[in-house]
Amino acid sequence: MRVGIIGTGKHGSRYAGHIVNDVAGLELSAVCRRSGEGRIQAERWRCSWHRDWRELVHDRQVEAVIAVVPPALNPDIARACAENGKPLLLEKPLAVSSAAASEIVDLFAGKNLQLTVGQTLRYNPVVRKLRQELPAIGALYSFSANQRLEPSSLAWHEDPSQAGAGVSFHTAVHVFDAIRFITGLEVRRLMAVVRRRHNGVLEDLLAVLVEMEQGVVGTIDCSKISHARSGRYEFVGYAGQLHGDQVHNTVELVRGTEVQNLDGDAPENTIVPLLRDWEKFLAGAGPNPIAGEDGLASVRLCEACLESSRSDNWVVCSEEGYE
């Protein structure tokens, strides 16, 4: 399968490198980057270079597209790929609004065309271990989750026209998807507050109170304000507690005062297994690793956080949106 990548900056170049070196079933045939660095990259990866992403989508040597760009561009890229009948893998978030994300999902479903979302945290070994071990703590009652990162160094993260929002969309989108993936439960309502500490335009601190199916309650906090990282999850069940940190690669089962360290897989780059599963999906040999509908669900929850922060009220969430 010949693949073209739109956006080969810091993150997009990771996709390109792994296609070239680690995923035998995919071939990198073209890249798009507006700066002249794209030409240098293309020479290194032995593929074509396009300055305009539209040219890449129309390139006959490109059979499938990966887009790693500011999410405001995703709807236009999705329309072009759909018109040209080309499968698309979009990096998260799927879009900067639930309306735009829904349009993308409906467009590809209507054309029976493959759409995948790069919610790569699902491939983190700690997240997978938490999902596997969750039944060990019995009936789930509550949880807490966080993803705390350094202040962003990307200029477009302070540009609403490109980013759409701050950590609500660019960090919480990972955590909401991970919680849904680990528990198999959907969020029923939430209340959120946001703050701006270093980003003068968009929120870089988010705190959320969540109610899920089966009466499960929890808290989520996401930020890009501290020069330290964590990605911690704590689940409280009748028979014990399950803790894990996807940044520090730890998983613990707690019963009474005893803490059992659970051996997990060594840390690995999450892009590689996603690409391998995506290649199987495109070849008809496996399921969609992360469907467009999952990306849409996360965007709706992120958007609900912003709505709650504006209204200072609980927001009810459903598959159709939020109230």
Secondary structure by P-SEA (a helix, b strand, c coil): cbbbbccccaaaaaaaaaaacccccccccbbbbccaaaaaaaaaacbbbbccaaaaaacccccbbbbbccccaaaaaaaaaaaabbbbbbcccccccaaaaaaaaaaaaaacbbbbbcccccccaaaaaaaaacccccccccbbbbbbbccccccccccccccccccccccaaaaaaaaaaacccccccccbbbbbccccccccbbbbbbbccccccbbbbbbcccccccbbbbbbcccbbbbbbcccbbbbbbcccbbbbbbbcccccaaaaaaaaaaaaaaccccccccaaaaaaaaaaaaaaaaaaaacbbbbbcccccc
